[in-house]
């Protein structure tokens, strides 16, 4: 890509593993790519200076992370480019790339590209090989995060699980960043790498796994996965004696594909090229996901992710998918699914004033009542310090009681 020549493309760290595997997928195409350094008070202040407060919190965090690269001199403006995905629909995410462009221009960084993969740039000219590599990276990230969360609350030696997780992410990235001789070989190497990671996680000395109440974490995708935005809330729950089940990234990709198929069907476009492409995409995404997940069947008993179609059915009595779209539907349905799989409570993580999660919060009392006073709570984040420990302890008391009554 001409506009990226001589530059490093920086990715926002929505999720530790997901951002790194995506950067690795870009490196496999010969593009110098990296993840932004960890967010801190300085980056947050930089983002705050360039936002008015009307934007959602992920805008401020992401913008601040990009600006701090230039501000701290980690890269010179002539050597940097920033990645930002684009999306349509009512969510403010669709405005991020335009807003970042405008802000960079205003600060005198007119030449620093904000790079997106869209139909306008023919998706970077990348072919199926790149798309498969990126998707495999997302699936691998979700697998490693799940292993991390199933192990870390029970580790005997503080820090063991995080160390294994980071090492495993690095190894997955090394597989993905190699220009693949064949896509079949890449999958084989990735599967082997994940099996090694599985053994490493299994060898971590632990107390009795599965003994803490299981808490499901749903909600807005960025705040849910970005530990800076959510003040590392899952880890805080673990410190209070809980195990977290955090919805990963793949669910959103599979959902957008299912939604495209649904939309084309309702518009009477079933016999079009677009529809055929969407159906082929569904087949490939599912096939790849199943292939990488197969060796983890035993590990993930009780933690299987719900298929998107089943999630959409679960949403029907509360937020029917044909009326309410996106994360609000997934959060409500995900909460019901996790309760059925044994969760003792649900935490919905949201950016302050995000419409999606405000809507799902409105149906939570009904869902909770229908499930026998199932504990459900929304935690909103906007970058101000909160006393999370007190709220977590109160919530966990409810979850422990719910678990006891259920048993
Ligand atoms: S889902 Fe909410 S918080 Fe996330 S980008 Fe959209 S509006 Fe912002």
Boltz pocket constraint, residues with backbone or C-beta under 6 A from the ligand:
constraints:
  - pocket:
      binder: B
      contacts: [[A, 56], [A, 57], [A, 58], [A, 91], [A, 92], [A, 93], [A, 220], [A, 221], [A, 222], [A, 327], [A, 351], [A, 353], [A, 354], [A, 355], [A, 356]]
      max_distance: 6.0
